[in-house]
Amino acid sequence: MKRILILGGGFGGITVATELARLLDDEHEITLVDRRERFHMGLRKLWHAVGMGSLAEGSRSRAALDRHGVRFLRRRIVSIDTANRRVATDEGSLEGDYLVVALGAESRPDLVAGLMEHAHNVWDAEGVPPLKAALDDLERGRIAIVIAGVPYPCPPAPYECAMLLDDHLRQGGRRDSVELSVATLQPMLLPNAGKAGSAWLAEQLAARGIAFRTGSKVERFEPGRAVFADGEMAADLMIAVPPHRVPAVVEESGLTGDGQWIPVDPETLETAHEKVFAIGDVTGIKLANGLPLPKAGIMAELEGQRVAAAIAADVRGETPPAGFDGQGFCFMETSKTTAALIQGEFFAEPEPRVVLAESSAENAERKRDFEAERLARWFGA
Ligand SMILES: Cc1cc2nc3c(=O)[nH]c(=O)nc-3n(C[C@H](O)[C@H](O)[C@H](O)COP(=O)(O)OP(=O)(O)OC[C@H]3O[C@@H](n4cnc5c(N)ncnc54)[C@H](O)[C@@H]3O)c2cc1C
């Protein structure tokens, strides 16, 4: 009997747990630990903010994973001992023959002066209802979306946010009296999609009258304005994408080494410690062009599938599966009813190959199915 201990029940952790349950006999013990009882996808945060359903509608109890034979423990992990594959939690310690670290990236609004006081943080679910209320109240004025740190989960999401807001304000007859703008510290809008993808996105924003600036690092948020190294942006409502870091417990475990993220073998997702894997947003995988692999649920999921297959093969004494190939996709919403499809071969050399399919209603439908299909598969009806 082997014990597989999975830390973090997001896209990555849930995939490893449910895939292992499918691949292994019942005698093995699969334990998933998360400090929160309920799961929802990041995309729900934007949908809730612009009235496309609620967070609650897309939220499920992780306890429902027992239908797969996965034991879910709602606990906070307080330390990780990688040498012994043992973790301490707020309710005792746990051990595994295999350890999978899938603890995600934590948003750190505290790292930018004034962000917590003057801007909305929708990268945390708690920030979503206050943003919705502020949006509902805004009859006229200026909305600024400011990317305050990189890398952050879901590179296209701030721009999706801008385009969903554009549609939302039009529907409400308020678009003529509300200005929309986006600012990023990166040299182009979407570096992972390259120059062509960034140029396409710039056209999309311009066509909707959404102003944007690149290469602008925000220094602080003040009442009614974001202050950059190279100027400022006045706004009545500010939405910030905060800097992100690994959870403190990961840093304290030494898993990040000298860097900010957990270094892993890009194909096997193995860490420097035996039978300890790391997947998803908590990892740092550098691409041929020097950029990091985008942090996205689909990446965490595909990495999780590979790790589950590798653990199952190891348990059975079989040869390891093919490595993770760095291919992924995402549907980028361009309005409430349309989305573009971005597909990437991120391990390609000398740089990732990214293909973009124009917006369509069909892709928006496929994005809704993306959520519905996983919720049903993981948690049941
Ligand atoms: C607005 C927005 C829109 C997005 N849209 C998309 C999209 O359309 N497609 C897509 O692919 N991705 C999207 N993403 C990105 C996606 O949500 C993340 O990349 C994904 O969740 C990463 O999965 P993960 O398993 O690595 O980590 P997470 O999903 O973040 O899971 C980590 C888990 O670890 C738990 N945890 C952390 N610390 C502890 C601790 N000390 N003790 C116990 N538990 C702990 C957390 O509670 C969490 O449940 C979006 C993100 C946002 C913010």
Ligand as a Chemical Component Dictionary entry (heavy atoms), coordinates in Angstrom:
data_LIG
# 
_chem_comp.id                   LIG 
_chem_comp.type                 NON-POLYMER 
_chem_comp.pdbx_formal_charge   0 
_chem_comp.three_letter_code    LIG 
# 
loop_
_chem_comp_atom.comp_id 
_chem_comp_atom.atom_id 
_chem_comp_atom.alt_atom_id 
_chem_comp_atom.type_symbol 
_chem_comp_atom.charge 
_chem_comp_atom.model_Cartn_x 
_chem_comp_atom.model_Cartn_y 
_chem_comp_atom.model_Cartn_z 
_chem_comp_atom.pdbx_ordinal 
LIG C1  C1  C 0 -9.440 36.111 -12.705 1  
LIG C2  C2  C 0 -8.786 34.812 -13.090 2  
LIG C3  C3  C 0 -9.201 34.139 -14.229 3  
LIG C4  C4  C 0 -8.594 32.942 -14.612 4  
LIG N1  N1  N 0 -9.022 32.281 -15.736 5  
LIG C5  C5  C 0 -8.410 31.129 -16.124 6  
LIG C6  C6  C 0 -8.834 30.438 -17.303 7  
LIG O1  O1  O 0 -9.777 30.846 -17.985 8  
LIG N2  N2  N 0 -8.161 29.302 -17.666 9  
LIG C7  C7  C 0 -7.110 28.814 -16.931 10 
LIG O2  O2  O 0 -6.540 27.781 -17.306 11 
LIG N3  N3  N 0 -6.687 29.458 -15.809 12 
LIG C8  C8  C 0 -7.314 30.592 -15.389 13 
LIG N4  N4  N 0 -6.883 31.246 -14.258 14 
LIG C9  C9  C 0 -5.668 30.778 -13.559 15 
LIG C10 C10 C 0 -5.923 29.620 -12.633 16 
LIG O3  O3  O 0 -6.935 29.947 -11.700 17 
LIG C11 C11 C 0 -4.652 29.241 -11.886 18 
LIG O4  O4  O 0 -3.570 29.210 -12.756 19 
LIG C12 C12 C 0 -4.845 27.876 -11.260 20 
LIG O5  O5  O 0 -5.792 27.960 -10.228 21 
LIG C13 C13 C 0 -3.545 27.287 -10.720 22 
LIG O6  O6  O 0 -3.798 26.016 -10.193 23 
LIG P1  P1  P 0 -2.908 25.406 -9.018  24 
LIG O7  O7  O 0 -3.467 24.049 -8.753  25 
LIG O8  O8  O 0 -1.474 25.547 -9.343  26 
LIG O9  O9  O 0 -3.141 26.365 -7.772  27 
LIG P2  P2  P 0 -4.472 26.874 -7.096  28 
LIG O10 O10 O 0 -5.658 26.617 -7.933  29 
LIG O11 O11 O 0 -4.204 28.272 -6.660  30 
LIG O12 O12 O 0 -4.621 25.940 -5.806  31 
LIG C14 C14 C 0 -3.763 26.044 -4.695  32 
LIG C15 C15 C 0 -4.517 25.576 -3.470  33 
LIG O13 O13 O 0 -3.614 25.506 -2.365  34 
LIG C16 C16 C 0 -4.295 25.884 -1.197  35 
LIG N5  N5  N 0 -3.327 26.320 -0.193  36 
LIG C17 C17 C 0 -2.396 27.312 -0.309  37 
LIG N6  N6  N 0 -1.676 27.401 0.827   38 
LIG C18 C18 C 0 -2.148 26.459 1.679   39 
LIG C19 C19 C 0 -1.786 26.033 2.998   40 
LIG N7  N7  N 0 -0.802 26.609 3.691   41 
LIG N8  N8  N 0 -2.484 25.013 3.568   42 
LIG C20 C20 C 0 -3.494 24.376 2.876   43 
LIG N9  N9  N 0 -3.860 24.739 1.628   44 
LIG C21 C21 C 0 -3.201 25.761 1.031   45 
LIG C22 C22 C 0 -5.233 26.998 -1.644  46 
LIG O14 O14 O 0 -6.333 27.124 -0.773  47 
LIG C23 C23 C 0 -5.632 26.535 -3.054  48 
LIG O15 O15 O 0 -6.870 25.863 -3.074  49 
LIG C24 C24 C 0 -7.530 32.421 -13.820 50 
LIG C25 C25 C 0 -7.122 33.083 -12.652 51 
LIG C26 C26 C 0 -7.752 34.259 -12.288 52 
LIG C27 C27 C 0 -7.310 34.943 -11.013 53 
# 
loop_
_chem_comp_bond.comp_id 
_chem_comp_bond.atom_id_1 
_chem_comp_bond.atom_id_2 
_chem_comp_bond.value_order 
_chem_comp_bond.pdbx_ordinal 
LIG C1  C2  SING 1  
LIG C2  C3  SING 2  
LIG C2  C26 DOUB 3  
LIG C3  C4  DOUB 4  
LIG C4  N1  SING 5  
LIG C4  C24 SING 6  
LIG N1  C5  DOUB 7  
LIG C5  C6  SING 8  
LIG C5  C8  SING 9  
LIG C6  O1  DOUB 10 
LIG C6  N2  SING 11 
LIG N2  C7  SING 12 
LIG C7  O2  DOUB 13 
LIG C7  N3  SING 14 
LIG N3  C8  DOUB 15 
LIG C8  N4  SING 16 
LIG N4  C9  SING 17 
LIG N4  C24 SING 18 
LIG C9  C10 SING 19 
LIG C10 O3  SING 20 
LIG C10 C11 SING 21 
LIG C11 O4  SING 22 
LIG C11 C12 SING 23 
LIG C12 O5  SING 24 
LIG C12 C13 SING 25 
LIG C13 O6  SING 26 
LIG O6  P1  SING 27 
LIG P1  O7  DOUB 28 
LIG P1  O8  SING 29 
LIG P1  O9  SING 30 
LIG O9  P2  SING 31 
LIG P2  O10 DOUB 32 
LIG P2  O11 SING 33 
LIG P2  O12 SING 34 
LIG O12 C14 SING 35 
LIG C14 C15 SING 36 
LIG C15 O13 SING 37 
LIG C15 C23 SING 38 
LIG O13 C16 SING 39 
LIG C16 N5  SING 40 
LIG C16 C22 SING 41 
LIG N5  C17 SING 42 
LIG N5  C21 SING 43 
LIG C17 N6  DOUB 44 
LIG N6  C18 SING 45 
LIG C18 C19 SING 46 
LIG C18 C21 DOUB 47 
LIG C19 N7  SING 48 
LIG C19 N8  DOUB 49 
LIG N8  C20 SING 50 
LIG C20 N9  DOUB 51 
LIG N9  C21 SING 52 
LIG C22 O14 SING 53 
LIG C22 C23 SING 54 
LIG C23 O15 SING 55 
LIG C24 C25 DOUB 56 
LIG C25 C26 SING 57 
LIG C26 C27 SING 58 
# 
